[in-house]
Amino acid sequence: MRRARIVGFGSYLPARRLSNDELAGRIDTSDEWIRQRTGIRARHIAAEGETTSMIATRAAEAALAHAGLKPADIDLIVLATATPDYTFPAVATQVQANLGITHGAAFDLAAVCSGFVFALATAEKFVVSGSARRALVIGAETFSRILDWEDRTTCVLFGDGGGAVVIEGYEAAGTRADQGILTTHLRSDGRHREKLYVDGGPSSTMTTGHLRMEGREVFKHAVGMITDVIVDAFAATGYSAETIDWFVPHQANQRIITASAEKLGIAPEKVVLTVGEHGNTSAASIPLALDTAVKDGRIRPGHVVLIEAMGGGFTWGSALFRV
Ligand code: UT7
């Protein structure tokens, strides 16, 4: 059977690091509160004029270099973002142009914090069906631009960044020992819109709006939703908390991650945590964390990796792959 395997990882963080202490100098918060409630110590913030498409392009270039491929080798770009440069065109087409690609297709996908899992699952279908040979799957965000910097309940949580992977199709044996994406599980439930949303948009207010979140409500749903789709991934593949090598969750809050891992029986040493230095970068958080763990030598060829995310919509999903 045909499968999609990941052949390159890349990421990019804006240079500017904003610490909790700096934030505490501007609004009524403290390093202690932020660290205790979320595990976040700092986040990166895009420079003036540094857009999502620029961040995405840097991450894509890094993933291509890691794969030893040229832009011409790519015939599909699926980019997840909730913070596009413009209402349209899609950021993906800007990345395509920046990379000098003039063939194939490029489009954006909106699933907020679950965006990377949705984009990976979507690109996988194109690659496995033979519609595309190699795809760039990108998550890139500039959440700093949609934060209400006066609202301490949200502005301390998010950061900017981008991550990317390159996937390619190949003929696999069709067993769980195969390299590549072994299963994906996507879910959504639009009844939860008001718990996490942006209060503006072209068709409603004709403004960009600001992120609004009922944090405690989101927290309440998160662990159950996350563990449900992970149980589905285990059931579909026969892998388990014991037999996976790495758990790379969406990085929203260390307490959510720890509670999910504990509920599933995933050992703490298998959990890749980057929320401390990145904050919540929405669709960028998983590919940023994947690249971090690949480049520091934790995730190696042959390893089985489980990813999951949950976010606005609500949307949530999981994927399990062997590197
Ligand atoms: O990626 C998308 C998914 N998003 C998430 O997963 C986020 C999920 N939610 C969370 O991570 C947590 O709910 C938060 C980190 C947002 C908040 O933690 P919490 O333990 O649920 O705190 P809370 O909202 O219940 O607030 C507790 C207290 C409140 O004060 P009172 O009412 O108890 O006096 C807040 O006003 O903490 C106060 N507070 C703050 N204090 C200092 C809220 N934000 C801050 C702050 N600094 N930044």
Residues whose N, C-alpha, C, O or C-beta is under 5 A from the ligand:
A	BS01	UT7	D28 T29 S30 W33 R37 T38 C113 R152 T153 V156 G215 R216 V218 F219 A252 N253 N280 M310 G311
